[in-house]
Amino acid sequence: MNFLPEVFSNNSAMVNGELVIGGCKATSLAKEFGTPLFVIDENDFKSRINGWKNSLNSNFGSSAGEVYYASKSFVSVEVAKWIAEAGIGIDVCTGGELAVALAGGIDPQKIEVHGNNKSVSEIDRAVSVGVKTIVMDSIHEIERVATVARSHKKVQGVMLRLT
């Protein structure tokens, strides 16, 4: 087996001139599901999560912080389930991404909401479900988050992103 560059999963190889991902031939996947096709190797995905967690913990110990998956790279309910099982956080920036994270069983305290164009309804949903952090991008957003949090009688965890 010739292993492929890092852009492919660790379980990918060229076998007799054909791409094999996680033991599945690309041509077989294309026949079954059609093309274009987006393939995620679950085993590789989980091993990368563990690699990040282990590296942070071994290098920083109790100050390691948390690993967060960037949902903008790709998120689905199944991927969210993998993230929940791994016990890492997720970074979402839309109401849809938040809904997918919650549907996948991610603990709201493992969710960070960011994005420079959050609607009041998205902020309301984030506060109401109890997300850990809302990243705010403007003075106006500070006011919106504060108003929504007060309406829910909550103190919302926030971070400011300054440019």
C-alpha positions in Angstrom: 0.0 0.0 0.0 1.2 3.5 -0.8 -0.1 5.9 1.8 -1.4 9.2 0.5 -0.5 12.7 1.7 -2.1 14.1 4.8 -5.1 15.6 2.9 -6.5 12.0 2.9 -7.3 10.0 5.9 -4.6 7.9 7.6 -6.6 4.9 6.4 -6.4 5.8 2.7 -4.2 4.2 0.1 -3.8 3.6 -3.5 -4.3 -0.1 -4.2 -3.7 -1.3 -7.7 -4.2 2.2 -8.9 -7.5 2.7 -7.1 -8.2 5.0 -4.1 -9.3 3.0 -1.0 -10.6 5.0 2.0 -11.1 3.2 5.3 -11.1 -0.1 3.5 -13.7 1.0 0.9 -12.9 1.3 -2.8 -13.8 4.7 -4.1 -15.3 3.2 -7.2 -17.7 1.1 -5.1 -18.7 4.1 -3.0 -19.3 6.1 -6.2 -21.5 3.3 -7.6 -23.5 3.0 -4.4 -23.9 6.7 -3.6 -23.2 8.6 -6.8 -20.9 11.5 -7.4 -19.8 13.9 -6.4 -19.4 12.2 -3.0 -18.1 13.5 0.3 -16.4 10.8 2.3 -15.4 11.0 6.0 -13.3 8.2 7.5 -14.8 7.9 11.0 -11.8 6.0 12.4 -9.4 8.7 11.1 -11.7 11.5 12.4 -11.8 10.0 15.9 -8.0 9.3 15.9 -7.3 13.0 15.0 -9.5 14.1 17.9 -7.6 11.9 20.3 -4.3 13.1 18.9 -5.2 16.7 19.6 -6.5 15.9 23.0 -3.5 13.8 24.0 -1.0 16.3 22.6 -2.6 19.2 24.5 -2.8 17.2 27.7 0.8 15.9 27.5 2.2 19.3 26.8 0.0 21.6 29.0 -1.5 19.3 31.6 -4.3 20.9 33.6 -3.9 24.1 31.6 -4.5 22.4 28.3 -7.9 23.9 27.6 -10.4 22.2 25.3 -10.4 21.0 21.7 -13.1 22.5 19.6 -14.2 21.2 16.2 -14.9 23.9 13.7 -18.3 23.1 12.3 -17.7 25.3 9.3 -15.4 22.6 7.9 -18.3 20.1 7.8 -21.0 19.2 10.2 -23.8 16.6 10.1 -25.8 14.9 12.9 -23.5 11.9 12.6 -20.3 14.0 12.9 -21.9 15.8 15.8 -22.5 12.4 17.5 -18.8 11.6 17.0 -17.8 14.9 18.6 -20.2 14.3 21.5 -18.8 10.8 22.1 -15.2 12.2 22.0 -16.2 14.8 24.7 -14.8 17.8 22.8 -16.4 21.1 22.0 -17.8 22.5 18.8 -17.7 26.0 17.3 -20.8 26.9 15.5 -21.7 30.2 13.7 -25.3 29.7 12.5 -28.6 28.6 13.9 -28.5 25.6 11.6 -25.1 24.5 12.9 -26.4 24.9 16.4 -29.4 22.8 15.6 -27.2 20.1 14.1 -24.9 20.1 17.1 -27.8 19.8 19.5 -29.4 17.0 17.4 -26.1 15.1 17.6 -26.2 15.2 21.4 -23.5 17.7 22.0 -23.7 19.2 25.5 -24.6 22.9 25.2 -21.8 23.6 27.6 -19.4 22.3 24.9 -20.8 24.7 22.3 -19.3 28.1 21.4 -21.3 30.4 19.0 -19.4 32.8 16.9 -20.0 34.7 13.7 -20.3 38.3 12.8 -23.9 38.3 11.7 -25.9 36.5 14.5 -29.6 37.3 14.5 -31.5 38.0 17.7 -33.3 34.7 17.2 -30.0 32.8 16.9 -28.7 34.6 20.0 -32.0 33.8 21.8 -31.8 30.1 20.9 -28.1 29.9 22.0 -28.9 31.5 25.4 -32.1 29.5 25.9 -30.3 26.1 25.4 -27.4 27.2 27.6 -24.4 27.3 25.3 -21.1 27.9 27.1 -19.9 30.9 25.1 -21.1 33.5 22.6 -18.3 35.3 20.8 -19.3 38.9 20.3 -18.0 41.0 17.4 -19.5 44.4 18.0 -20.7 46.9 20.6 -24.2 46.3 19.2 -24.0 42.6 19.7 -23.0 43.1 23.4 -26.3 44.9 23.9 -28.3 42.2 22.0 -26.7 39.4 24.0 -27.2 41.2 27.3 -30.8 41.9 26.5 -31.5 38.3 25.5 -29.7 36.9 28.5 -31.7 39.2 30.9 -34.9 38.0 29.2 -34.0 34.5 30.1 -32.7 35.5 33.6 -29.3 34.1 32.7 -25.7 35.3 32.9 -24.3 34.3 29.5 -20.6 33.4 29.1 -19.1 35.6 26.4 -15.8 36.4 24.6 -15.0 39.5 22.7 -13.4 39.2 19.3 -11.5 42.5 18.6 -10.0 43.6 15.3 
